[in-house]
């Protein structure tokens, strides 16, 4: 059901063709809520769809509403929703799943084969004044957590899920490869989980300087002529031992190789970064060191934990928001995100 009201929305029609248009406001159905969007963070995937028209087999073939890092205020409540009310401040898990498949029932809803995921073709996102979402994937924000922090729950969830997959705990030494937004979120999550040292690597000195300010205990600039084995030795020298866990957030072939060489025997390597469709890795070294390699896809059951960590001050994500724009300035915001000058670019969708 649609109302006569319209709302400003950022719709990608095809590669390079992002427009601000008015779209109808959906009314919430049973088990749904309508959200007056306040803040939306621009993700690298949003920029990729805009620049390239697709990511792997997710291709933009029809107009697509972008945005999946979302916070807002409940503006309407559908039938059967009793844990949320109009006026509640919320953050949104972008999943909507079937809830009945083997993966959903096992608590791994990020594996649901029938998932609807915001701003992933053909599923629309939330970069608009209003949108409707499943109430059970919508979470209240405490008064001391801002809307910007609420939108950052999504990238923080990527980092936290990876660190959970790695089993990072008190005293672990951790290597994070790639100091972009997801790498920073992995670093913050690792520290919150009790890591005693977190070393971040990147090829960009300014990113590493920023990572240090955000809490990385050690940073290491990687040169384009460096060899993985040599960098692995330098990592161990920096943090006093080989890392127990490595969280790979860059998608680069070099970083995958570095992760295997750097991680201590019996340790774990978690792959979050998306780079080429296929990469190789040092099989002999992986086997000889009994390295466990795990993938980490999106997140699962992270919103309550991340919100609590923000509320109690265990994680401070505020420094990651470097640029702010209004919804009417969406094209400028995407140009900034594309330039790489910012870390997290935020769009204010409130009226």
N, C-alpha and C positions, 0 to 999 in steps of 0.2 A: 504494500500500500504506500502511495506517495502523497505528500502534502503539496499544497500549491506553493509553499515557500521554496525559494531557491537559495543556493549557497555557492560562494566562490570556491572553486576546486582546481587543483593543478593536475591536468590530464595530459598524458603523453599519447599523441596520436600515432606517431611512428618515430623512427630514429631521428633525433635532433629536433623534433617538432613538439615542444612542450608548451601548452597554452593554459592560460587562466580563463576558465569558463564557468558559467552558472549551471549547476546541476540540481535536480530535485532532491529534497531531503526525504529519506526513507523514514517511515514510521516503524518503531520497534515491534517485532512480532513476539510470540511467546518465547520466553527465555532470553530475550534480547534487551539491550538498552540503547538509547540514542545518546550520543556524546557530543557536547559542544567542545570542539577541539581547541586546546590552548597552545600547546607546543608540539612541534614535530621536528625531530632531528633528521638531517640528511645522511643516509647511509651510502657507502660505496656502491651498493647494488643499485640504488636509485640513479646514481650518476652513470653507472654502466648501462642501464636500460636506456637512459636518455642519449648517451654518446653512441652506443653500439647497437641498440635495438634488441638486445638479448644477452642472456648469460647461459651458455651451454644450450640445453634443449628448451629453456624458458625464453621464448621469443615473443616480442610484442607484435601481435597480428591484429588486435583491435584496440580502441582507445583504452588506456590504462590509467587509473587514478594512482598516483605514487604515494609513498610515505608509509612507514610501518613502525617508526619510533615515536610513540604517541602518548600524550597525557591530555586530560581534559576534565570536564564537569558533566555529570549526568544531567541531561535535559529532559528525558522522558524514560519511563520504565515500562517494559512490556509485561504481559500477563505471566504470572508464575515466578516473578523475580522478587525475592523478599530480603536479600542481603544488601541490596543497594537501593538508594532513594535519590530523588531529584536534589541536586545541589552537592552531592558527594564528589569530592575530588578523586580522580582515578588515574591509573596507568594501565596500559593495555598490552596483554600478551597477544601477538599477531596471529596466533593459531586459532582456527576453529576446526575441531576434529570430529570424527564420527562417534567417538566415545564407546564404541562397542567392538572394535576389532581387537585382535590379540595384543597388539602393541598398546593401544589405549588402555585396555584392561590391565596390562602389566605395568602401567605407569610410564610408558615410553611413548607418549603421544606425539613426540616429534618424528616418529617413524610411521605415523598413520598414513596409509596409502590414499585415503580420501580427504586429506587435509585441505582446507582453504587457508591460504597464508597471505596476509595483506601485502599488496604491491608486488606480487609474484605472478606473472602471466599464467592464466587469464584472470587471476583474482585481483580485484581492486583494493587500493590502500585507503589512507585516511588523511591525505593532505588537503583538507577542506575545512569549511566552517563546522560542518556537522557530518557524522557518519554513524552507522549502526553496527553494533558488535555483540557477540555472544556474552551474556552476563557472567558466565562462569569462567571466562578468560579476561575479566575486567576486575581490577583490584584497587581497593581504597588506598589513598595516600594519607599519611598523617599530616597534621597541620604544619609540622616543621620540615616537611619535604616539599620543595618547590616544584612547579610544573616542569621546569627545565630538568631538574633531577629526575622527575617522573618519566620524562621522555628518554632519559639516559638509562633507565632500568633495562631497556632492550639490549644495547651493546654491552652493558655490564653483565647481563645474563649470558651472553655468548662467552665472555671471559670466565664467568663462574662455572658454567657447565663444563668447559674444557678443563678447568682446575679440579672440578669434582671427578671428571673422568680419569684424571691423573692421580687422584687420591692424595692430593697435596695436603700436608698436615704440619703440625708443630715441628719446627726445626729443619724442615726440608730446604735444601738449596735448589733454586729454580732458575732455568734459563728460558727467557722469552725472546724468540727471534721475530723481529719486526716491531717497530715502535710507532705504528699507526694507531688509530682509535681502538681497534680490537686488542692489539698488543698491550696498550696502556690499561685497558679494562682487565686483561688477564693478569697483568702485574698487580693492579689494585686488589683483585680477588685473591691472588696467591698470598699477598701480604696479610689480608684479612683472615685467611685460613691458617696463618701461623708460620709461613715461610720465613726463615731467618735471613735469607739473602735472595734477592731477585736481580739477576743480571740481564740487561736488555741489549740486543745487538741490532744494528741497522747500518745502512750505507749513507744515511743523511745525518750529519752532525747536529743540525738544528733540532731534529726530532729527538735525538738522544739527550740533548740539553734540556728539552722540555720534559722528557721522561724522568730525568733526574729531579727536576723541580716537583714533579708529581709523586715522587716517592720511590723510584727505582734505587736500590742500594748501590748498584754498579751499572756502568754502561760501557760498551765497547764498539768503537767505530770499525766497520769492516771495509777494507779497501777492495777495489775491483780486481786487483791482481792477487789478493790473498788466497791461500789454500785452506780448505775446511779443516784439515788436521792441525794446521798451525793455529788457526783461530780457536779451535777446541782447547789447545794447551793454554792459550792466553785467558780463556774463560776460567779454567780451573785455577790458574795463578791468581786471578782477580778475586774469586770468591773463596779461595782456600781449599777447594776440593772440586771434583767433578760434580756437576749438578745431579741431584736425585731424579729430577723431572725436567723435561723440556716441553714447552708449549710453543708450537710453531704457528705463527700468525701472519706470515708474509706471502706464502704460496710460492716462494722462489725455490728453484732447484738447489741452489747453494745452501739455503737454510735447512732444507730437508737433510742434505748430506751432513751439514754441521751438527744437526740435532743428534744423529746417530753417533758421530765421532765424539761429541762432547759429553753425552749422557753416561753416567757411571754404569758399569756392568750390573745387569739386573734391574736397571731403571726403566722409566717409561717415557715415550715420546708421544705427545698428543698433537694431531694435525687439525688445526682450525682453518688455516689460510687456504684460499682458493687461488691457484695459479693456473698453469697449463692443465689440460684435461688429464695428461699422463706425465708423471715424473719417475725417474729411476732413483734407487737408493742403494747404499752399500750393503748388499746382502750378506757377504761373508762377515763383515764387522757386526752387523745386526745379529747374526746367528752366534758368532763367537762370544759376544757380550750378553747374549740372551736379553736383548732390548725388546720390550713390548711396544708395539706401535698401534695406536688407537686413533680412530677418527672421532671428531666431535662435531655434531651437526645441530646448528641452531641452539636449542636449550629445552629443558623440561623441568617443570616445577621449581622455577627459580624466582618468580616474582615476589612471593612473600619474604623469602630470605634476603634478596637484594634490597627491598624496601625497608626491612628491619635494619639492615646494615647501614643504609643511608640515614635512617632516623636516629640511630644511636651514635652516629659519627664514626663508625668503624671504617667506612669508605667515604672519601671526599671526592666526588666526581665533578664538582663545580669548576675547577680549573680547566677541564677538558672542553668546556664551551667557550670557543674563542671568537665566534662571529654570530651576530644576531640580525635577523631580517623580519619584516612583516610579510604576511601572505601575499600582499600585492607586489612584493619584491622577490617572488620565488625565482624568477629567471636569474636575477643578480645573485641570489643565494646559491643556485646551482653552478653558476660560473665560478664563484668563490670555492665551492667544494671541489670542483673539477681542477682548479689551479693547484690544489694541494697546500695552499698557504695556511689554511685553517686546520684545526684538529676536528672539532665537532661544530658544524654549522647548524644553528637552530632557527626555525621559522615560527613566528608568533601568529597563530591563526585566530586569536581572539578578536572580537569586534570592539 
